[in-house]
Amino acid sequence: MTTKLARSIMFGHLKDIGEETPEGSTQLPVSWKVACGANVAYDQFPSQNQLFYPSAKGSGIWYDPVFRVETIDGRNVWCKRHYRVRSEEVPGTFRFSVLDNGVTSDEFWTILGCADDLSWVVFHYAGAASAVGQRYLGGLLCTPNGELPRSSELEKIWQIFRSAEIEPWELFKVDNDDNSPSALAAGPPPLDFYRKTASIIG
């Protein structure tokens, strides 16, 4: 693993990345979709889109998760966040930071494994919200379309999760059906909300 390769894995399938577009990219509106995850507080949200793209200035990365929330009064709305990402000393590890409702969260992400053809990637993260003393751990299996990889790949993927002390039964499958009544009620996801300005100002 090199820093350059790790960055390209993060960018994944997102279109219009330029010279850092990885081999195997399918040029989609998103880098990845979360197929399943291990954190009950985050990974049960439906329609989880991930956008990773280079900062316009320097060597930083922006990360924009865009996901759907079903509110208590029955509405379907899109939520989004805007993380600043920097590479850590060990290639394949990253530091994420975000200001969310006045609380700064700091997360350490690791690329645990990735298919050679970019058909899937496994991330692990450990985070803390300093102001409230909250700590959390999680793992994500991501694919271009949000569906699980073919069955022949799954045992290898489960072993990768086990290396991070996450068992397959702990994972929540994400509902990424764009044609479900709930998804249609929410309307198109605002995927470029941050990217259209971040690509200009930094």
KEGUTI-196848 format. One record per residue (C-alpha): residue number from 0; x, y, z. Coordinates in Angstrom, 3 decimals. Last residue first. Layout:
REM KEGUTI-196848
<pt><num>NUM</num><X>X</X><Y>Y</Y><Z>Z</Z></pt>
...
This chain:
REM KEGUTI-196848
<pt><num>201</num><X>-10.203</X><Y>24.552</Y><Z>-1.221</Z></pt>
<pt><num>200</num><X>-12.305</X><Y>27.366</Y><Z>-2.669</Z></pt>
<pt><num>199</num><X>-13.173</X><Y>26.027</Y><Z>-6.126</Z></pt>
<pt><num>198</num><X>-13.604</X><Y>22.268</Y><Z>-5.803</Z></pt>
<pt><num>197</num><X>-15.104</X><Y>22.860</Y><Z>-2.374</Z></pt>
<pt><num>196</num><X>-17.941</X><Y>24.871</Y><Z>-3.934</Z></pt>
<pt><num>195</num><X>-19.434</X><Y>22.268</Y><Z>-6.303</Z></pt>
<pt><num>194</num><X>-18.332</X><Y>19.484</Y><Z>-3.967</Z></pt>
<pt><num>193</num><X>-20.445</X><Y>20.617</Y><Z>-1.041</Z></pt>
<pt><num>192</num><X>-23.944</X><Y>20.127</Y><Z>-2.484</Z></pt>
<pt><num>191</num><X>-22.745</X><Y>17.747</Y><Z>-5.229</Z></pt>
<pt><num>190</num><X>-24.603</X><Y>14.651</Y><Z>-3.996</Z></pt>
<pt><num>189</num><X>-27.871</X><Y>16.366</Y><Z>-3.101</Z></pt>
<pt><num>188</num><X>-29.862</X><Y>13.086</Y><Z>-3.306</Z></pt>
<pt><num>187</num><X>-32.751</X><Y>13.101</Y><Z>-5.808</Z></pt>
<pt><num>186</num><X>-36.228</X><Y>13.061</Y><Z>-4.245</Z></pt>
<pt><num>185</num><X>-37.050</X><Y>11.962</Y><Z>-0.697</Z></pt>
<pt><num>184</num><X>-40.394</X><Y>10.471</Y><Z>-1.735</Z></pt>
<pt><num>183</num><X>-38.652</X><Y>8.371</Y><Z>-4.388</Z></pt>
<pt><num>182</num><X>-36.394</X><Y>6.874</Y><Z>-1.733</Z></pt>
<pt><num>181</num><X>-39.348</X><Y>6.064</Y><Z>0.525</Z></pt>
<pt><num>180</num><X>-41.395</X><Y>4.513</Y><Z>-2.293</Z></pt>
<pt><num>179</num><X>-38.421</X><Y>2.288</Y><Z>-3.240</Z></pt>
<pt><num>178</num><X>-36.792</X><Y>3.040</Y><Z>-6.581</Z></pt>
<pt><num>177</num><X>-33.349</X><Y>4.020</Y><Z>-5.301</Z></pt>
<pt><num>176</num><X>-33.051</X><Y>0.723</Y><Z>-3.411</Z></pt>
<pt><num>175</num><X>-29.948</X><Y>1.214</Y><Z>-1.257</Z></pt>
<pt><num>174</num><X>-31.246</X><Y>-0.426</Y><Z>1.926</Z></pt>
<pt><num>173</num><X>-28.109</X><Y>-0.955</Y><Z>4.009</Z></pt>
<pt><num>172</num><X>-27.292</X><Y>-4.394</Y><Z>5.422</Z></pt>
<pt><num>171</num><X>-26.383</X><Y>-4.238</Y><Z>9.119</Z></pt>
<pt><num>170</num><X>-23.226</X><Y>-6.085</Y><Z>10.162</Z></pt>
<pt><num>169</num><X>-22.768</X><Y>-7.765</Y><Z>13.554</Z></pt>
<pt><num>168</num><X>-23.507</X><Y>-11.217</Y><Z>12.114</Z></pt>
<pt><num>167</num><X>-20.382</X><Y>-10.890</Y><Z>9.940</Z></pt>
<pt><num>166</num><X>-18.135</X><Y>-10.661</Y><Z>13.027</Z></pt>
<pt><num>165</num><X>-16.023</X><Y>-7.567</Y><Z>13.687</Z></pt>
<pt><num>164</num><X>-12.746</X><Y>-8.076</Y><Z>15.568</Z></pt>
<pt><num>163</num><X>-10.718</X><Y>-6.041</Y><Z>13.041</Z></pt>
<pt><num>162</num><X>-9.194</X><Y>-9.214</Y><Z>11.553</Z></pt>
<pt><num>161</num><X>-12.748</X><Y>-10.569</Y><Z>11.643</Z></pt>
<pt><num>160</num><X>-13.769</X><Y>-7.905</Y><Z>9.130</Z></pt>
<pt><num>159</num><X>-11.053</X><Y>-9.055</Y><Z>6.731</Z></pt>
<pt><num>158</num><X>-12.139</X><Y>-12.658</Y><Z>7.244</Z></pt>
<pt><num>157</num><X>-15.696</X><Y>-11.665</Y><Z>6.355</Z></pt>
<pt><num>156</num><X>-14.413</X><Y>-10.131</Y><Z>3.104</Z></pt>
<pt><num>155</num><X>-12.589</X><Y>-13.311</Y><Z>2.092</Z></pt>
<pt><num>154</num><X>-15.731</X><Y>-15.316</Y><Z>2.877</Z></pt>
<pt><num>153</num><X>-17.801</X><Y>-12.865</Y><Z>0.821</Z></pt>
<pt><num>152</num><X>-15.923</X><Y>-12.959</Y><Z>-2.466</Z></pt>
<pt><num>151</num><X>-17.463</X><Y>-16.131</Y><Z>-3.921</Z></pt>
<pt><num>150</num><X>-20.890</X><Y>-14.858</Y><Z>-2.855</Z></pt>
<pt><num>149</num><X>-20.804</X><Y>-11.943</Y><Z>-5.289</Z></pt>
<pt><num>148</num><X>-20.399</X><Y>-8.548</Y><Z>-3.657</Z></pt>
<pt><num>147</num><X>-23.239</X><Y>-7.102</Y><Z>-1.548</Z></pt>
<pt><num>146</num><X>-25.214</X><Y>-4.298</Y><Z>-3.186</Z></pt>
<pt><num>145</num><X>-24.476</X><Y>-0.614</Y><Z>-2.611</Z></pt>
<pt><num>144</num><X>-23.924</X><Y>0.118</Y><Z>-6.301</Z></pt>
<pt><num>143</num><X>-20.168</X><Y>0.811</Y><Z>-6.436</Z></pt>
<pt><num>142</num><X>-19.418</X><Y>-1.300</Y><Z>-3.340</Z></pt>
<pt><num>141</num><X>-18.720</X><Y>-0.522</Y><Z>0.303</Z></pt>
<pt><num>140</num><X>-18.262</X><Y>-2.795</Y><Z>3.305</Z></pt>
<pt><num>139</num><X>-18.001</X><Y>-0.611</Y><Z>6.376</Z></pt>
<pt><num>138</num><X>-16.574</X><Y>-1.058</Y><Z>9.868</Z></pt>
<pt><num>137</num><X>-17.299</X><Y>0.726</Y><Z>13.094</Z></pt>
<pt><num>136</num><X>-16.033</X><Y>2.103</Y><Z>16.364</Z></pt>
<pt><num>135</num><X>-17.384</X><Y>4.813</Y><Z>18.671</Z></pt>
<pt><num>134</num><X>-16.327</X><Y>7.167</Y><Z>21.425</Z></pt>
<pt><num>133</num><X>-18.479</X><Y>9.874</Y><Z>23.020</Z></pt>
<pt><num>132</num><X>-16.955</X><Y>12.313</Y><Z>25.497</Z></pt>
<pt><num>131</num><X>-19.532</X><Y>14.998</Y><Z>24.763</Z></pt>
<pt><num>130</num><X>-17.169</X><Y>17.765</Y><Z>23.665</Z></pt>
<pt><num>129</num><X>-14.605</X><Y>15.367</Y><Z>22.197</Z></pt>
<pt><num>128</num><X>-16.808</X><Y>13.489</Y><Z>19.744</Z></pt>
<pt><num>127</num><X>-14.607</X><Y>10.452</Y><Z>19.196</Z></pt>
<pt><num>126</num><X>-13.990</X><Y>8.102</Y><Z>16.318</Z></pt>
<pt><num>125</num><X>-12.604</X><Y>4.747</Y><Z>15.278</Z></pt>
<pt><num>124</num><X>-13.057</X><Y>3.655</Y><Z>11.678</Z></pt>
<pt><num>123</num><X>-12.584</X><Y>0.490</Y><Z>9.640</Z></pt>
<pt><num>122</num><X>-13.016</X><Y>0.413</Y><Z>5.873</Z></pt>
<pt><num>121</num><X>-13.614</X><Y>-2.539</Y><Z>3.534</Z></pt>
<pt><num>120</num><X>-13.597</X><Y>-2.020</Y><Z>-0.241</Z></pt>
<pt><num>119</num><X>-15.553</X><Y>-3.621</Y><Z>-3.061</Z></pt>
<pt><num>118</num><X>-15.686</X><Y>-3.995</Y><Z>-6.871</Z></pt>
<pt><num>117</num><X>-12.546</X><Y>-1.885</Y><Z>-7.216</Z></pt>
<pt><num>116</num><X>-11.035</X><Y>-4.381</Y><Z>-9.706</Z></pt>
<pt><num>115</num><X>-8.204</X><Y>-5.394</Y><Z>-7.374</Z></pt>
<pt><num>114</num><X>-10.714</X><Y>-5.803</Y><Z>-4.558</Z></pt>
<pt><num>113</num><X>-9.989</X><Y>-3.756</Y><Z>-1.447</Z></pt>
<pt><num>112</num><X>-8.933</X><Y>-4.460</Y><Z>2.111</Z></pt>
<pt><num>111</num><X>-8.577</X><Y>-2.955</Y><Z>5.567</Z></pt>
<pt><num>110</num><X>-8.463</X><Y>0.700</Y><Z>4.503</Z></pt>
<pt><num>109</num><X>-8.111</X><Y>2.444</Y><Z>7.851</Z></pt>
<pt><num>108</num><X>-9.986</X><Y>5.446</Y><Z>9.237</Z></pt>
<pt><num>107</num><X>-9.252</X><Y>7.509</Y><Z>12.353</Z></pt>
<pt><num>106</num><X>-12.102</X><Y>9.841</Y><Z>13.285</Z></pt>
<pt><num>105</num><X>-12.351</X><Y>13.233</Y><Z>14.982</Z></pt>
<pt><num>104</num><X>-15.739</X><Y>14.769</Y><Z>15.724</Z></pt>
<pt><num>103</num><X>-16.212</X><Y>18.447</Y><Z>16.505</Z></pt>
<pt><num>102</num><X>-19.570</X><Y>19.312</Y><Z>18.093</Z></pt>
<pt><num>101</num><X>-21.386</X><Y>22.523</Y><Z>17.134</Z></pt>
<pt><num>100</num><X>-24.143</X><Y>20.732</Y><Z>15.240</Z></pt>
<pt><num>99</num><X>-21.573</X><Y>18.634</Y><Z>13.357</Z></pt>
<pt><num>98</num><X>-18.058</X><Y>19.997</Y><Z>12.805</Z></pt>
<pt><num>97</num><X>-16.084</X><Y>17.332</Y><Z>10.957</Z></pt>
<pt><num>96</num><X>-12.646</X><Y>15.718</Y><Z>11.117</Z></pt>
<pt><num>95</num><X>-11.218</X><Y>12.637</Y><Z>9.390</Z></pt>
<pt><num>94</num><X>-7.669</X><Y>11.303</Y><Z>9.872</Z></pt>
<pt><num>93</num><X>-6.513</X><Y>8.695</Y><Z>7.365</Z></pt>
<pt><num>92</num><X>-4.749</X><Y>5.342</Y><Z>7.195</Z></pt>
<pt><num>91</num><X>-3.907</X><Y>3.434</Y><Z>4.015</Z></pt>
<pt><num>90</num><X>-0.273</X><Y>4.490</Y><Z>4.012</Z></pt>
<pt><num>89</num><X>1.083</X><Y>4.858</Y><Z>7.580</Z></pt>
<pt><num>88</num><X>1.975</X><Y>8.501</Y><Z>8.226</Z></pt>
<pt><num>87</num><X>-1.631</X><Y>9.702</Y><Z>8.157</Z></pt>
<pt><num>86</num><X>-3.401</X><Y>11.108</Y><Z>5.117</Z></pt>
<pt><num>85</num><X>-5.715</X><Y>14.048</Y><Z>5.673</Z></pt>
<pt><num>84</num><X>-9.486</X><Y>14.244</Y><Z>5.457</Z></pt>
<pt><num>83</num><X>-11.831</X><Y>17.200</Y><Z>6.003</Z></pt>
<pt><num>82</num><X>-15.386</X><Y>16.024</Y><Z>6.422</Z></pt>
<pt><num>81</num><X>-18.586</X><Y>17.542</Y><Z>4.999</Z></pt>
<pt><num>80</num><X>-21.862</X><Y>16.002</Y><Z>6.187</Z></pt>
<pt><num>79</num><X>-25.191</X><Y>15.326</Y><Z>4.501</Z></pt>
<pt><num>78</num><X>-28.764</X><Y>14.463</Y><Z>5.384</Z></pt>
<pt><num>77</num><X>-31.531</X><Y>13.738</Y><Z>2.882</Z></pt>
<pt><num>76</num><X>-35.155</X><Y>13.634</Y><Z>3.958</Z></pt>
<pt><num>75</num><X>-37.936</X><Y>11.054</Y><Z>4.087</Z></pt>
<pt><num>74</num><X>-40.947</X><Y>12.176</Y><Z>6.135</Z></pt>
<pt><num>73</num><X>-42.865</X><Y>9.882</Y><Z>8.490</Z></pt>
<pt><num>72</num><X>-43.259</X><Y>12.115</Y><Z>11.534</Z></pt>
<pt><num>71</num><X>-40.354</X><Y>10.443</Y><Z>13.339</Z></pt>
<pt><num>70</num><X>-38.087</X><Y>11.169</Y><Z>10.399</Z></pt>
<pt><num>69</num><X>-36.838</X><Y>8.600</Y><Z>7.872</Z></pt>
<pt><num>68</num><X>-33.277</X><Y>9.633</Y><Z>7.127</Z></pt>
<pt><num>67</num><X>-31.460</X><Y>9.284</Y><Z>3.814</Z></pt>
<pt><num>66</num><X>-27.709</X><Y>9.508</Y><Z>3.394</Z></pt>
<pt><num>65</num><X>-25.068</X><Y>11.758</Y><Z>1.853</Z></pt>
<pt><num>64</num><X>-21.521</X><Y>11.232</Y><Z>3.150</Z></pt>
<pt><num>63</num><X>-19.165</X><Y>13.940</Y><Z>1.874</Z></pt>
<pt><num>62</num><X>-15.434</X><Y>13.346</Y><Z>2.275</Z></pt>
<pt><num>61</num><X>-12.933</X><Y>15.989</Y><Z>1.206</Z></pt>
<pt><num>60</num><X>-9.292</X><Y>15.135</Y><Z>0.629</Z></pt>
<pt><num>59</num><X>-6.120</X><Y>17.082</Y><Z>1.331</Z></pt>
<pt><num>58</num><X>-2.979</X><Y>17.292</Y><Z>-0.791</Z></pt>
<pt><num>57</num><X>-2.837</X><Y>21.048</Y><Z>-1.270</Z></pt>
<pt><num>56</num><X>-5.573</X><Y>23.230</Y><Z>-2.699</Z></pt>
<pt><num>55</num><X>-8.569</X><Y>22.113</Y><Z>-4.760</Z></pt>
<pt><num>54</num><X>-9.099</X><Y>19.324</Y><Z>-2.256</Z></pt>
<pt><num>53</num><X>-9.280</X><Y>15.861</Y><Z>-3.745</Z></pt>
<pt><num>52</num><X>-12.548</X><Y>13.899</Y><Z>-3.821</Z></pt>
<pt><num>51</num><X>-14.310</X><Y>11.290</Y><Z>-1.692</Z></pt>
<pt><num>50</num><X>-18.082</X><Y>10.990</Y><Z>-2.085</Z></pt>
<pt><num>49</num><X>-19.987</X><Y>8.341</Y><Z>-0.139</Z></pt>
<pt><num>48</num><X>-23.679</X><Y>7.534</Y><Z>-0.583</Z></pt>
<pt><num>47</num><X>-25.790</X><Y>5.726</Y><Z>2.000</Z></pt>
<pt><num>46</num><X>-29.353</X><Y>5.134</Y><Z>0.805</Z></pt>
<pt><num>45</num><X>-30.855</X><Y>3.855</Y><Z>4.065</Z></pt>
<pt><num>44</num><X>-29.663</X><Y>4.646</Y><Z>7.611</Z></pt>
<pt><num>43</num><X>-29.016</X><Y>1.465</Y><Z>9.601</Z></pt>
<pt><num>42</num><X>-25.253</X><Y>1.968</Y><Z>9.467</Z></pt>
<pt><num>41</num><X>-24.903</X><Y>5.006</Y><Z>11.665</Z></pt>
<pt><num>40</num><X>-25.929</X><Y>4.377</Y><Z>15.280</Z></pt>
<pt><num>39</num><X>-25.905</X><Y>0.576</Y><Z>14.908</Z></pt>
<pt><num>38</num><X>-22.260</X><Y>0.551</Y><Z>13.878</Z></pt>
<pt><num>37</num><X>-21.232</X><Y>-2.557</Y><Z>11.954</Z></pt>
<pt><num>36</num><X>-21.802</X><Y>-1.657</Y><Z>8.317</Z></pt>
<pt><num>35</num><X>-23.342</X><Y>-2.975</Y><Z>5.126</Z></pt>
<pt><num>34</num><X>-23.525</X><Y>-2.115</Y><Z>1.423</Z></pt>
<pt><num>33</num><X>-22.293</X><Y>1.470</Y><Z>1.839</Z></pt>
<pt><num>32</num><X>-22.193</X><Y>3.171</Y><Z>-1.547</Z></pt>
<pt><num>31</num><X>-18.876</X><Y>4.241</Y><Z>-3.044</Z></pt>
<pt><num>30</num><X>-17.173</X><Y>7.061</Y><Z>-4.919</Z></pt>
<pt><num>29</num><X>-20.435</X><Y>8.631</Y><Z>-6.034</Z></pt>
<pt><num>28</num><X>-21.795</X><Y>10.245</Y><Z>-9.239</Z></pt>
<pt><num>27</num><X>-20.262</X><Y>7.296</Y><Z>-11.136</Z></pt>
<pt><num>26</num><X>-17.213</X><Y>7.001</Y><Z>-13.378</Z></pt>
<pt><num>25</num><X>-16.732</X><Y>3.204</Y><Z>-13.407</Z></pt>
<pt><num>24</num><X>-13.286</X><Y>3.402</Y><Z>-11.837</Z></pt>
<pt><num>23</num><X>-11.229</X><Y>0.289</Y><Z>-12.550</Z></pt>
<pt><num>22</num><X>-7.889</X><Y>2.074</Y><Z>-12.739</Z></pt>
<pt><num>21</num><X>-8.031</X><Y>4.933</Y><Z>-10.279</Z></pt>
<pt><num>20</num><X>-8.838</X><Y>8.542</Y><Z>-11.254</Z></pt>
<pt><num>19</num><X>-6.024</X><Y>10.638</Y><Z>-9.780</Z></pt>
<pt><num>18</num><X>-5.336</X><Y>12.369</Y><Z>-13.100</Z></pt>
<pt><num>17</num><X>-8.786</X><Y>13.921</Y><Z>-13.177</Z></pt>
<pt><num>16</num><X>-11.356</X><Y>13.217</Y><Z>-10.480</Z></pt>
<pt><num>15</num><X>-14.312</X><Y>13.915</Y><Z>-12.790</Z></pt>
<pt><num>14</num><X>-16.278</X><Y>10.769</Y><Z>-11.925</Z></pt>
<pt><num>13</num><X>-16.370</X><Y>9.041</Y><Z>-8.562</Z></pt>
<pt><num>12</num><X>-15.722</X><Y>5.297</Y><Z>-8.771</Z></pt>
<pt><num>11</num><X>-13.175</X><Y>4.919</Y><Z>-5.988</Z></pt>
<pt><num>10</num><X>-11.835</X><Y>8.232</Y><Z>-4.693</Z></pt>
<pt><num>9</num><X>-10.861</X><Y>6.394</Y><Z>-1.496</Z></pt>
<pt><num>8</num><X>-9.067</X><Y>3.679</Y><Z>-3.457</Z></pt>
<pt><num>7</num><X>-7.172</X><Y>6.382</Y><Z>-5.366</Z></pt>
<pt><num>6</num><X>-6.043</X><Y>7.972</Y><Z>-2.107</Z></pt>
<pt><num>5</num><X>-4.773</X><Y>4.629</Y><Z>-0.796</Z></pt>
<pt><num>4</num><X>-2.840</X><Y>4.034</Y><Z>-4.020</Z></pt>
<pt><num>3</num><X>-1.095</X><Y>7.401</Y><Z>-3.739</Z></pt>
<pt><num>2</num><X>-0.296</X><Y>6.872</Y><Z>-0.055</Z></pt>
<pt><num>1</num><X>1.222</X><Y>3.495</Y><Z>-0.863</Z></pt>
<pt><num>0</num><X>0.000</X><Y>0.000</Y><Z>0.000</Z></pt>
